[in-house]
Amino acid sequence: MVSDPIVVRHAGKPMTGEEAWMRLLRYIGYWSMFGHGLFAVLDRPSGRYLGDTGTRRSTA
């Protein structure tokens, strides 16, 4: 999904397969290391994926 130019048109440039894989591993790592991370947002009636949201630890 993140490699599709239409899907990411308002959120940056499409990712390569390797970039998408590394993003997934980072998201898993947030939960494993910090106990928080990103959540999938779904449309309740249809179950359609709408995006993601959540918290990330600030580096500042």
PDBQT receptor file of N, H, CA, C and O in Angstrom, charges set to zero:
ATOM      1  N   MET A   1       0.817  -1.180   0.000  1.00  0.00    +0.000 N 
ATOM      2  CA  MET A   1       0.000   0.000   0.000  1.00  0.00    +0.000 C 
ATOM      3  C   MET A   1       0.871   1.258   0.000  1.00  0.00    +0.000 C 
ATOM      4  O   MET A   1       0.573   2.201  -0.733  1.00  0.00    +0.000 OA
ATOM      5  N   VAL A   2       1.918   1.297   0.785  1.00  0.00    +0.000 N 
ATOM      6  H   VAL A   2       2.160   0.531   1.381  1.00  0.00    +0.000 HD
ATOM      7  CA  VAL A   2       2.757   2.496   0.866  1.00  0.00    +0.000 C 
ATOM      8  C   VAL A   2       3.650   2.672  -0.362  1.00  0.00    +0.000 C 
ATOM      9  O   VAL A   2       4.356   3.673  -0.476  1.00  0.00    +0.000 OA
ATOM     10  N   SER A   3       3.622   1.709  -1.275  1.00  0.00    +0.000 N 
ATOM     11  H   SER A   3       3.048   0.896  -1.183  1.00  0.00    +0.000 HD
ATOM     12  CA  SER A   3       4.374   1.855  -2.517  1.00  0.00    +0.000 C 
ATOM     13  C   SER A   3       3.493   2.376  -3.650  1.00  0.00    +0.000 C 
ATOM     14  O   SER A   3       3.984   2.612  -4.753  1.00  0.00    +0.000 OA
ATOM     15  N   ASP A   4       2.200   2.557  -3.390  1.00  0.00    +0.000 N 
ATOM     16  H   ASP A   4       1.801   2.365  -2.493  1.00  0.00    +0.000 HD
ATOM     17  CA  ASP A   4       1.261   3.028  -4.405  1.00  0.00    +0.000 C 
ATOM     18  C   ASP A   4       1.234   4.557  -4.413  1.00  0.00    +0.000 C 
ATOM     19  O   ASP A   4       0.865   5.169  -3.410  1.00  0.00    +0.000 OA
ATOM     20  N   PRO A   5       1.621   5.187  -5.536  1.00  0.00    +0.000 N 
ATOM     21  CA  PRO A   5       1.655   6.653  -5.596  1.00  0.00    +0.000 C 
ATOM     22  C   PRO A   5       0.309   7.317  -5.286  1.00  0.00    +0.000 C 
ATOM     23  O   PRO A   5       0.278   8.412  -4.725  1.00  0.00    +0.000 OA
ATOM     24  N   ILE A   6      -0.785   6.674  -5.639  1.00  0.00    +0.000 N 
ATOM     25  H   ILE A   6      -0.760   5.784  -6.094  1.00  0.00    +0.000 HD
ATOM     26  CA  ILE A   6      -2.108   7.253  -5.374  1.00  0.00    +0.000 C 
ATOM     27  C   ILE A   6      -2.407   7.252  -3.878  1.00  0.00    +0.000 C 
ATOM     28  O   ILE A   6      -2.965   8.215  -3.353  1.00  0.00    +0.000 OA
ATOM     29  N   VAL A   7      -2.040   6.182  -3.199  1.00  0.00    +0.000 N 
ATOM     30  H   VAL A   7      -1.587   5.399  -3.626  1.00  0.00    +0.000 HD
ATOM     31  CA  VAL A   7      -2.306   6.077  -1.755  1.00  0.00    +0.000 C 
ATOM     32  C   VAL A   7      -1.506   7.116  -0.980  1.00  0.00    +0.000 C 
ATOM     33  O   VAL A   7      -2.027   7.707  -0.034  1.00  0.00    +0.000 OA
ATOM     34  N   VAL A   8      -0.261   7.349  -1.357  1.00  0.00    +0.000 N 
ATOM     35  H   VAL A   8       0.162   6.868  -2.126  1.00  0.00    +0.000 HD
ATOM     36  CA  VAL A   8       0.615   8.244  -0.579  1.00  0.00    +0.000 C 
ATOM     37  C   VAL A   8       0.719   9.654  -1.166  1.00  0.00    +0.000 C 
ATOM     38  O   VAL A   8       1.601  10.419  -0.776  1.00  0.00    +0.000 OA
ATOM     39  N   ARG A   9      -0.152   9.998  -2.080  1.00  0.00    +0.000 N 
ATOM     40  H   ARG A   9      -0.869   9.376  -2.397  1.00  0.00    +0.000 HD
ATOM     41  CA  ARG A   9      -0.033  11.288  -2.777  1.00  0.00    +0.000 C 
ATOM     42  C   ARG A   9      -0.014  12.494  -1.842  1.00  0.00    +0.000 C 
ATOM     43  O   ARG A   9       0.563  13.522  -2.195  1.00  0.00    +0.000 OA
ATOM     44  N   HIS A  10      -0.627  12.402  -0.663  1.00  0.00    +0.000 N 
ATOM     45  H   HIS A  10      -1.096  11.567  -0.376  1.00  0.00    +0.000 HD
ATOM     46  CA  HIS A  10      -0.634  13.526   0.283  1.00  0.00    +0.000 C 
ATOM     47  C   HIS A  10       0.288  13.267   1.477  1.00  0.00    +0.000 C 
ATOM     48  O   HIS A  10       0.288  14.035   2.439  1.00  0.00    +0.000 OA
ATOM     49  N   ALA A  11       1.057  12.208   1.417  1.00  0.00    +0.000 N 
ATOM     50  H   ALA A  11       1.057  11.584   0.636  1.00  0.00    +0.000 HD
ATOM     51  CA  ALA A  11       1.874  11.835   2.575  1.00  0.00    +0.000 C 
ATOM     52  C   ALA A  11       3.323  11.533   2.190  1.00  0.00    +0.000 C 
ATOM     53  O   ALA A  11       4.004  10.781   2.887  1.00  0.00    +0.000 OA
ATOM     54  N   GLY A  12       3.786  12.099   1.115  1.00  0.00    +0.000 N 
ATOM     55  H   GLY A  12       3.233  12.710   0.549  1.00  0.00    +0.000 HD
ATOM     56  CA  GLY A  12       5.173  11.869   0.730  1.00  0.00    +0.000 C 
ATOM     57  C   GLY A  12       5.295  11.030  -0.515  1.00  0.00    +0.000 C 
ATOM     58  O   GLY A  12       4.361  10.925  -1.311  1.00  0.00    +0.000 OA
ATOM     59  N   LYS A  13       6.465  10.429  -0.675  1.00  0.00    +0.000 N 
ATOM     60  H   LYS A  13       7.224  10.514  -0.029  1.00  0.00    +0.000 HD
ATOM     61  CA  LYS A  13       6.721   9.635  -1.879  1.00  0.00    +0.000 C 
ATOM     62  C   LYS A  13       6.515   8.149  -1.603  1.00  0.00    +0.000 C 
ATOM     63  O   LYS A  13       6.629   7.702  -0.461  1.00  0.00    +0.000 OA
ATOM     64  N   PRO A  14       6.214   7.389  -2.648  1.00  0.00    +0.000 N 
ATOM     65  CA  PRO A  14       6.040   5.939  -2.466  1.00  0.00    +0.000 C 
ATOM     66  C   PRO A  14       7.309   5.285  -1.926  1.00  0.00    +0.000 C 
ATOM     67  O   PRO A  14       8.418   5.717  -2.241  1.00  0.00    +0.000 OA
ATOM     68  N   MET A  15       7.143   4.252  -1.119  1.00  0.00    +0.000 N 
ATOM     69  H   MET A  15       6.242   3.902  -0.864  1.00  0.00    +0.000 HD
ATOM     70  CA  MET A  15       8.279   3.510  -0.561  1.00  0.00    +0.000 C 
ATOM     71  C   MET A  15       8.616   2.310  -1.431  1.00  0.00    +0.000 C 
ATOM     72  O   MET A  15       7.758   1.757  -2.118  1.00  0.00    +0.000 OA
ATOM     73  N   THR A  16       9.861   1.928  -1.387  1.00  0.00    +0.000 N 
ATOM     74  H   THR A  16      10.558   2.378  -0.829  1.00  0.00    +0.000 HD
ATOM     75  CA  THR A  16      10.269   0.667  -2.003  1.00  0.00    +0.000 C 
ATOM     76  C   THR A  16       9.818  -0.467  -1.085  1.00  0.00    +0.000 C 
ATOM     77  O   THR A  16       9.409  -0.227   0.051  1.00  0.00    +0.000 OA
ATOM     78  N   GLY A  17       9.893  -1.687  -1.576  1.00  0.00    +0.000 N 
ATOM     79  H   GLY A  17      10.225  -1.882  -2.499  1.00  0.00    +0.000 HD
ATOM     80  CA  GLY A  17       9.556  -2.836  -0.740  1.00  0.00    +0.000 C 
ATOM     81  C   GLY A  17      10.418  -2.900   0.506  1.00  0.00    +0.000 C 
ATOM     82  O   GLY A  17       9.923  -3.212   1.589  1.00  0.00    +0.000 OA
ATOM     83  N   GLU A  18      11.703  -2.610   0.363  1.00  0.00    +0.000 N 
ATOM     84  H   GLU A  18      12.106  -2.357  -0.516  1.00  0.00    +0.000 HD
ATOM     85  CA  GLU A  18      12.621  -2.634   1.508  1.00  0.00    +0.000 C 
ATOM     86  C   GLU A  18      12.262  -1.548   2.525  1.00  0.00    +0.000 C 
ATOM     87  O   GLU A  18      12.286  -1.799   3.729  1.00  0.00    +0.000 OA
ATOM     88  N   GLU A  19      11.931  -0.349   2.052  1.00  0.00    +0.000 N 
ATOM     89  H   GLU A  19      11.912  -0.146   1.073  1.00  0.00    +0.000 HD
ATOM     90  CA  GLU A  19      11.536   0.729   2.963  1.00  0.00    +0.000 C 
ATOM     91  C   GLU A  19      10.260   0.375   3.720  1.00  0.00    +0.000 C 
ATOM     92  O   GLU A  19      10.151   0.643   4.917  1.00  0.00    +0.000 OA
ATOM     93  N   ALA A  20       9.298  -0.223   3.028  1.00  0.00    +0.000 N 
ATOM     94  H   ALA A  20       9.386  -0.441   2.056  1.00  0.00    +0.000 HD
ATOM     95  CA  ALA A  20       8.042  -0.616   3.680  1.00  0.00    +0.000 C 
ATOM     96  C   ALA A  20       8.294  -1.689   4.735  1.00  0.00    +0.000 C 
ATOM     97  O   ALA A  20       7.709  -1.643   5.817  1.00  0.00    +0.000 OA
ATOM     98  N   TRP A  21       9.160  -2.654   4.429  1.00  0.00    +0.000 N 
ATOM     99  H   TRP A  21       9.635  -2.691   3.551  1.00  0.00    +0.000 HD
ATOM    100  CA  TRP A  21       9.503  -3.717   5.383  1.00  0.00    +0.000 C 
ATOM    101  C   TRP A  21      10.169  -3.124   6.622  1.00  0.00    +0.000 C 
ATOM    102  O   TRP A  21       9.828  -3.500   7.744  1.00  0.00    +0.000 OA
ATOM    103  N   MET A  22      11.108  -2.209   6.436  1.00  0.00    +0.000 N 
ATOM    104  H   MET A  22      11.385  -1.904   5.525  1.00  0.00    +0.000 HD
ATOM    105  CA  MET A  22      11.789  -1.585   7.573  1.00  0.00    +0.000 C 
ATOM    106  C   MET A  22      10.811  -0.768   8.413  1.00  0.00    +0.000 C 
ATOM    107  O   MET A  22      10.934  -0.735   9.637  1.00  0.00    +0.000 OA
ATOM    108  N   ARG A  23       9.848  -0.114   7.781  1.00  0.00    +0.000 N 
ATOM    109  H   ARG A  23       9.748  -0.142   6.787  1.00  0.00    +0.000 HD
ATOM    110  CA  ARG A  23       8.822   0.631   8.521  1.00  0.00    +0.000 C 
ATOM    111  C   ARG A  23       8.011  -0.315   9.398  1.00  0.00    +0.000 C 
ATOM    112  O   ARG A  23       7.749  -0.014  10.563  1.00  0.00    +0.000 OA
ATOM    113  N   LEU A  24       7.617  -1.449   8.847  1.00  0.00    +0.000 N 
ATOM    114  H   LEU A  24       7.830  -1.694   7.901  1.00  0.00    +0.000 HD
ATOM    115  CA  LEU A  24       6.858  -2.430   9.619  1.00  0.00    +0.000 C 
ATOM    116  C   LEU A  24       7.671  -2.912  10.817  1.00  0.00    +0.000 C 
ATOM    117  O   LEU A  24       7.140  -3.018  11.922  1.00  0.00    +0.000 OA
ATOM    118  N   LEU A  25       8.943  -3.204  10.609  1.00  0.00    +0.000 N 
ATOM    119  H   LEU A  25       9.375  -3.118   9.711  1.00  0.00    +0.000 HD
ATOM    120  CA  LEU A  25       9.796  -3.659  11.713  1.00  0.00    +0.000 C 
ATOM    121  C   LEU A  25       9.946  -2.584  12.785  1.00  0.00    +0.000 C 
ATOM    122  O   LEU A  25       9.964  -2.899  13.975  1.00  0.00    +0.000 OA
ATOM    123  N   ARG A  26      10.054  -1.315  12.377  1.00  0.00    +0.000 N 
ATOM    124  H   ARG A  26      10.040  -1.059  11.410  1.00  0.00    +0.000 HD
ATOM    125  CA  ARG A  26      10.125  -0.207  13.343  1.00  0.00    +0.000 C 
ATOM    126  C   ARG A  26       8.856  -0.146  14.176  1.00  0.00    +0.000 C 
ATOM    127  O   ARG A  26       8.914   0.010  15.396  1.00  0.00    +0.000 OA
ATOM    128  N   TYR A  27       7.708  -0.269  13.518  1.00  0.00    +0.000 N 
ATOM    129  H   TYR A  27       7.660  -0.395  12.527  1.00  0.00    +0.000 HD
ATOM    130  CA  TYR A  27       6.433  -0.209  14.238  1.00  0.00    +0.000 C 
ATOM    131  C   TYR A  27       6.338  -1.334  15.257  1.00  0.00    +0.000 C 
ATOM    132  O   TYR A  27       5.888  -1.112  16.381  1.00  0.00    +0.000 OA
ATOM    133  N   ILE A  28       6.750  -2.525  14.885  1.00  0.00    +0.000 N 
ATOM    134  H   ILE A  28       7.116  -2.706  13.972  1.00  0.00    +0.000 HD
ATOM    135  CA  ILE A  28       6.760  -3.655  15.823  1.00  0.00    +0.000 C 
ATOM    136  C   ILE A  28       7.722  -3.364  16.970  1.00  0.00    +0.000 C 
ATOM    137  O   ILE A  28       7.427  -3.661  18.128  1.00  0.00    +0.000 OA
ATOM    138  N   GLY A  29       8.859  -2.791  16.647  1.00  0.00    +0.000 N 
ATOM    139  H   GLY A  29       9.099  -2.550  15.706  1.00  0.00    +0.000 HD
ATOM    140  CA  GLY A  29       9.860  -2.465  17.660  1.00  0.00    +0.000 C 
ATOM    141  C   GLY A  29       9.377  -1.458  18.681  1.00  0.00    +0.000 C 
ATOM    142  O   GLY A  29       9.712  -1.570  19.860  1.00  0.00    +0.000 OA
ATOM    143  N   TYR A  30       8.584  -0.459  18.251  1.00  0.00    +0.000 N 
ATOM    144  H   TYR A  30       8.312  -0.367  17.293  1.00  0.00    +0.000 HD
ATOM    145  CA  TYR A  30       8.040   0.512  19.201  1.00  0.00    +0.000 C 
ATOM    146  C   TYR A  30       7.261  -0.204  20.297  1.00  0.00    +0.000 C 
ATOM    147  O   TYR A  30       7.448   0.061  21.485  1.00  0.00    +0.000 OA
ATOM    148  N   TRP A  31       6.377  -1.122  19.877  1.00  0.00    +0.000 N 
ATOM    149  H   TRP A  31       6.225  -1.337  18.912  1.00  0.00    +0.000 HD
ATOM    150  CA  TRP A  31       5.563  -1.846  20.853  1.00  0.00    +0.000 C 
ATOM    151  C   TRP A  31       6.429  -2.729  21.739  1.00  0.00    +0.000 C 
ATOM    152  O   TRP A  31       6.224  -2.775  22.952  1.00  0.00    +0.000 OA
ATOM    153  N   SER A  32       7.390  -3.427  21.153  1.00  0.00    +0.000 N 
ATOM    154  H   SER A  32       7.556  -3.390  20.168  1.00  0.00    +0.000 HD
ATOM    155  CA  SER A  32       8.248  -4.339  21.920  1.00  0.00    +0.000 C 
ATOM    156  C   SER A  32       9.107  -3.602  22.943  1.00  0.00    +0.000 C 
ATOM    157  O   SER A  32       9.253  -4.056  24.078  1.00  0.00    +0.000 OA
ATOM    158  N   MET A  33       9.669  -2.475  22.545  1.00  0.00    +0.000 N 
ATOM    159  H   MET A  33       9.550  -2.107  21.623  1.00  0.00    +0.000 HD
ATOM    160  CA  MET A  33      10.609  -1.767  23.403  1.00  0.00    +0.000 C 
ATOM    161  C   MET A  33       9.948  -0.786  24.369  1.00  0.00    +0.000 C 
ATOM    162  O   MET A  33      10.387  -0.654  25.511  1.00  0.00    +0.000 OA
ATOM    163  N   PHE A  34       8.901  -0.102  23.923  1.00  0.00    +0.000 N 
ATOM    164  H   PHE A  34       8.544  -0.209  22.995  1.00  0.00    +0.000 HD
ATOM    165  CA  PHE A  34       8.342   0.991  24.715  1.00  0.00    +0.000 C 
ATOM    166  C   PHE A  34       6.921   0.738  25.212  1.00  0.00    +0.000 C 
ATOM    167  O   PHE A  34       6.421   1.489  26.050  1.00  0.00    +0.000 OA
ATOM    168  N   GLY A  35       6.263  -0.312  24.707  1.00  0.00    +0.000 N 
ATOM    169  H   GLY A  35       6.670  -0.921  24.027  1.00  0.00    +0.000 HD
ATOM    170  CA  GLY A  35       4.895  -0.604  25.126  1.00  0.00    +0.000 C 
ATOM    171  C   GLY A  35       3.860   0.315  24.512  1.00  0.00    +0.000 C 
ATOM    172  O   GLY A  35       2.711   0.331  24.955  1.00  0.00    +0.000 OA
ATOM    173  N   HIS A  36       4.244   1.086  23.493  1.00  0.00    +0.000 N 
ATOM    174  H   HIS A  36       5.177   1.073  23.133  1.00  0.00    +0.000 HD
ATOM    175  CA  HIS A  36       3.301   1.935  22.769  1.00  0.00    +0.000 C 
ATOM    176  C   HIS A  36       3.788   2.077  21.347  1.00  0.00    +0.000 C 
ATOM    177  O   HIS A  36       4.928   1.740  21.028  1.00  0.00    +0.000 OA
ATOM    178  N   GLY A  37       2.919   2.576  20.504  1.00  0.00    +0.000 N 
ATOM    179  H   GLY A  37       1.993   2.849  20.763  1.00  0.00    +0.000 HD
ATOM    180  CA  GLY A  37       3.275   2.738  19.099  1.00  0.00    +0.000 C 
ATOM    181  C   GLY A  37       2.076   3.192  18.293  1.00  0.00    +0.000 C 
ATOM    182  O   GLY A  37       1.238   3.949  18.783  1.00  0.00    +0.000 OA
ATOM    183  N   LEU A  38       1.997   2.733  17.066  1.00  0.00    +0.000 N 
ATOM    184  H   LEU A  38       2.678   2.118  16.668  1.00  0.00    +0.000 HD
ATOM    185  CA  LEU A  38       0.931   3.159  16.174  1.00  0.00    +0.000 C 
ATOM    186  C   LEU A  38      -0.212   2.152  16.156  1.00  0.00    +0.000 C 
ATOM    187  O   LEU A  38      -0.013   0.958  16.379  1.00  0.00    +0.000 OA
ATOM    188  N   PHE A  39      -1.404   2.656  15.888  1.00  0.00    +0.000 N 
ATOM    189  H   PHE A  39      -1.565   3.627  15.707  1.00  0.00    +0.000 HD
ATOM    190  CA  PHE A  39      -2.617   1.852  15.798  1.00  0.00    +0.000 C 
ATOM    191  C   PHE A  39      -3.181   1.969  14.393  1.00  0.00    +0.000 C 
ATOM    192  O   PHE A  39      -3.105   3.033  13.778  1.00  0.00    +0.000 OA
ATOM    193  N   ALA A  40      -3.739   0.894  13.887  1.00  0.00    +0.000 N 
ATOM    194  H   ALA A  40      -3.800   0.030  14.386  1.00  0.00    +0.000 HD
ATOM    195  CA  ALA A  40      -4.495   0.953  12.635  1.00  0.00    +0.000 C 
ATOM    196  C   ALA A  40      -5.852   1.565  12.931  1.00  0.00    +0.000 C 
ATOM    197  O   ALA A  40      -6.464   1.268  13.957  1.00  0.00    +0.000 OA
ATOM    198  N   VAL A  41      -6.320   2.418  12.035  1.00  0.00    +0.000 N 
ATOM    199  H   VAL A  41      -5.823   2.660  11.202  1.00  0.00    +0.000 HD
ATOM    200  CA  VAL A  41      -7.651   3.009  12.156  1.00  0.00    +0.000 C 
ATOM    201  C   VAL A  41      -8.531   2.350  11.100  1.00  0.00    +0.000 C 
ATOM    202  O   VAL A  41      -8.242   2.414   9.905  1.00  0.00    +0.000 OA
ATOM    203  N   LEU A  42      -9.613   1.715  11.560  1.00  0.00    +0.000 N 
ATOM    204  H   LEU A  42      -9.848   1.664  12.531  1.00  0.00    +0.000 HD
ATOM    205  CA  LEU A  42     -10.517   1.005  10.664  1.00  0.00    +0.000 C 
ATOM    206  C   LEU A  42     -11.902   1.631  10.703  1.00  0.00    +0.000 C 
ATOM    207  O   LEU A  42     -12.339   2.130  11.740  1.00  0.00    +0.000 OA
ATOM    208  N   ASP A  43     -12.584   1.603   9.570  1.00  0.00    +0.000 N 
ATOM    209  H   ASP A  43     -12.228   1.198   8.727  1.00  0.00    +0.000 HD
ATOM    210  CA  ASP A  43     -13.988   1.986   9.522  1.00  0.00    +0.000 C 
ATOM    211  C   ASP A  43     -14.782   0.840  10.129  1.00  0.00    +0.000 C 
ATOM    212  O   ASP A  43     -14.758  -0.275   9.607  1.00  0.00    +0.000 OA
ATOM    213  N   ARG A  44     -15.474   1.098  11.206  1.00  0.00    +0.000 N 
ATOM    214  H   ARG A  44     -15.494   2.004  11.629  1.00  0.00    +0.000 HD
ATOM    215  CA  ARG A  44     -16.145   0.032  11.955  1.00  0.00    +0.000 C 
ATOM    216  C   ARG A  44     -17.155  -0.767  11.118  1.00  0.00    +0.000 C 
ATOM    217  O   ARG A  44     -17.102  -1.997  11.122  1.00  0.00    +0.000 OA
ATOM    218  N   PRO A  45     -18.070  -0.103  10.403  1.00  0.00    +0.000 N 
ATOM    219  CA  PRO A  45     -19.049  -0.887   9.643  1.00  0.00    +0.000 C 
ATOM    220  C   PRO A  45     -18.451  -1.768   8.546  1.00  0.00    +0.000 C 
ATOM    221  O   PRO A  45     -18.883  -2.906   8.362  1.00  0.00    +0.000 OA
ATOM    222  N   SER A  46     -17.461  -1.252   7.819  1.00  0.00    +0.000 N 
ATOM    223  H   SER A  46     -17.110  -0.328   7.968  1.00  0.00    +0.000 HD
ATOM    224  CA  SER A  46     -16.926  -2.010   6.678  1.00  0.00    +0.000 C 
ATOM    225  C   SER A  46     -15.640  -2.757   7.005  1.00  0.00    +0.000 C 
ATOM    226  O   SER A  46     -15.280  -3.702   6.303  1.00  0.00    +0.000 OA
ATOM    227  N   GLY A  47     -14.939  -2.343   8.069  1.00  0.00    +0.000 N 
ATOM    228  H   GLY A  47     -15.231  -1.576   8.640  1.00  0.00    +0.000 HD
ATOM    229  CA  GLY A  47     -13.647  -2.931   8.380  1.00  0.00    +0.000 C 
ATOM    230  C   GLY A  47     -12.535  -2.395   7.495  1.00  0.00    +0.000 C 
ATOM    231  O   GLY A  47     -11.405  -2.880   7.562  1.00  0.00    +0.000 OA
ATOM    232  N   ARG A  48     -12.836  -1.406   6.669  1.00  0.00    +0.000 N 
ATOM    233  H   ARG A  48     -13.754  -1.012   6.615  1.00  0.00    +0.000 HD
ATOM    234  CA  ARG A  48     -11.863  -0.827   5.741  1.00  0.00    +0.000 C 
ATOM    235  C   ARG A  48     -10.774  -0.067   6.500  1.00  0.00    +0.000 C 
ATOM    236  O   ARG A  48     -11.058   0.690   7.429  1.00  0.00    +0.000 OA
ATOM    237  N   TYR A  49      -9.525  -0.286   6.086  1.00  0.00    +0.000 N 
ATOM    238  H   TYR A  49      -9.295  -0.901   5.332  1.00  0.00    +0.000 HD
ATOM    239  CA  TYR A  49      -8.382   0.407   6.677  1.00  0.00    +0.000 C 
ATOM    240  C   TYR A  49      -8.403   1.866   6.245  1.00  0.00    +0.000 C 
ATOM    241  O   TYR A  49      -8.507   2.156   5.053  1.00  0.00    +0.000 OA
ATOM    242  N   LEU A  50      -8.304   2.795   7.207  1.00  0.00    +0.000 N 
ATOM    243  H   LEU A  50      -8.219   2.560   8.175  1.00  0.00    +0.000 HD
ATOM    244  CA  LEU A  50      -8.327   4.222   6.909  1.00  0.00    +0.000 C 
ATOM    245  C   LEU A  50      -6.966   4.885   7.073  1.00  0.00    +0.000 C 
ATOM    246  O   LEU A  50      -6.706   5.919   6.458  1.00  0.00    +0.000 OA
ATOM    247  N   GLY A  51      -6.102   4.312   7.887  1.00  0.00    +0.000 N 
ATOM    248  H   GLY A  51      -6.313   3.473   8.387  1.00  0.00    +0.000 HD
ATOM    249  CA  GLY A  51      -4.798   4.909   8.131  1.00  0.00    +0.000 C 
ATOM    250  C   GLY A  51      -4.268   4.451   9.471  1.00  0.00    +0.000 C 
ATOM    251  O   GLY A  51      -4.741   3.462  10.031  1.00  0.00    +0.000 OA
ATOM    252  N   ASP A  52      -3.291   5.166   9.982  1.00  0.00    +0.000 N 
ATOM    253  H   ASP A  52      -2.907   5.969   9.527  1.00  0.00    +0.000 HD
ATOM    254  CA  ASP A  52      -2.780   4.833  11.308  1.00  0.00    +0.000 C 
ATOM    255  C   ASP A  52      -2.528   6.095  12.105  1.00  0.00    +0.000 C 
ATOM    256  O   ASP A  52      -2.384   7.186  11.555  1.00  0.00    +0.000 OA
ATOM    257  N   THR A  53      -2.479   5.919  13.406  1.00  0.00    +0.000 N 
ATOM    258  H   THR A  53      -2.596   5.032  13.852  1.00  0.00    +0.000 HD
ATOM    259  CA  THR A  53      -2.265   7.027  14.322  1.00  0.00    +0.000 C 
ATOM    260  C   THR A  53      -1.662   6.463  15.593  1.00  0.00    +0.000 C 
ATOM    261  O   THR A  53      -1.669   5.248  15.794  1.00  0.00    +0.000 OA
ATOM    262  N   GLY A  54      -1.155   7.301  16.433  1.00  0.00    +0.000 N 
ATOM    263  H   GLY A  54      -1.149   8.288  16.270  1.00  0.00    +0.000 HD
ATOM    264  CA  GLY A  54      -0.610   6.836  17.696  1.00  0.00    +0.000 C 
ATOM    265  C   GLY A  54       0.428   7.777  18.246  1.00  0.00    +0.000 C 
ATOM    266  O   GLY A  54       0.476   8.957  17.898  1.00  0.00    +0.000 OA
ATOM    267  N   THR A  55       1.263   7.232  19.116  1.00  0.00    +0.000 N 
ATOM    268  H   THR A  55       1.225   6.274  19.399  1.00  0.00    +0.000 HD
ATOM    269  CA  THR A  55       2.303   8.037  19.745  1.00  0.00    +0.000 C 
ATOM    270  C   THR A  55       3.667   7.468  19.413  1.00  0.00    +0.000 C 
ATOM    271  O   THR A  55       3.826   6.272  19.172  1.00  0.00    +0.000 OA
ATOM    272  N   ARG A  56       4.617   8.330  19.406  1.00  0.00    +0.000 N 
ATOM    273  H   ARG A  56       4.488   9.303  19.602  1.00  0.00    +0.000 HD
ATOM    274  CA  ARG A  56       6.007   7.927  19.239  1.00  0.00    +0.000 C 
ATOM    275  C   ARG A  56       6.827   8.682  20.259  1.00  0.00    +0.000 C 
ATOM    276  O   ARG A  56       6.489   9.803  20.639  1.00  0.00    +0.000 OA
ATOM    277  N   ARG A  57       7.884   8.076  20.691  1.00  0.00    +0.000 N 
ATOM    278  H   ARG A  57       8.159   7.166  20.383  1.00  0.00    +0.000 HD
ATOM    279  CA  ARG A  57       8.777   8.737  21.644  1.00  0.00    +0.000 C 
ATOM    280  C   ARG A  57       9.522   9.837  20.902  1.00  0.00    +0.000 C 
ATOM    281  O   ARG A  57      10.067   9.615  19.820  1.00  0.00    +0.000 OA
ATOM    282  N   SER A  58       9.539  11.013  21.493  1.00  0.00    +0.000 N 
ATOM    283  H   SER A  58       9.097  11.192  22.372  1.00  0.00    +0.000 HD
ATOM    284  CA  SER A  58      10.240  12.147  20.910  1.00  0.00    +0.000 C 
ATOM    285  C   SER A  58      11.740  11.958  21.059  1.00  0.00    +0.000 C 
ATOM    286  O   SER A  58      12.215  11.453  22.076  1.00  0.00    +0.000 OA
ATOM    287  N   THR A  59      12.479  12.366  20.041  1.00  0.00    +0.000 N 
ATOM    288  H   THR A  59      12.093  12.777  19.215  1.00  0.00    +0.000 HD
ATOM    289  CA  THR A  59      13.939  12.297  20.111  1.00  0.00    +0.000 C 
ATOM    290  C   THR A  59      14.529  13.600  20.631  1.00  0.00    +0.000 C 
ATOM    291  O   THR A  59      15.738  13.705  20.840  1.00  0.00    +0.000 OA
ATOM    292  N   ALA A  60      13.664  14.597  20.838  1.00  0.00    +0.000 N 
ATOM    293  H   ALA A  60      12.682  14.512  20.669  1.00  0.00    +0.000 HD
ATOM    294  CA  ALA A  60      14.157  15.914  21.300  1.00  0.00    +0.000 C 
ATOM    295  C   ALA A  60      14.284  15.935  22.801  1.00  0.00    +0.000 C 
ATOM    296  O   ALA A  60      14.681  16.949  23.373  1.00  0.00    +0.000 OA
TER     297      ALA A  60
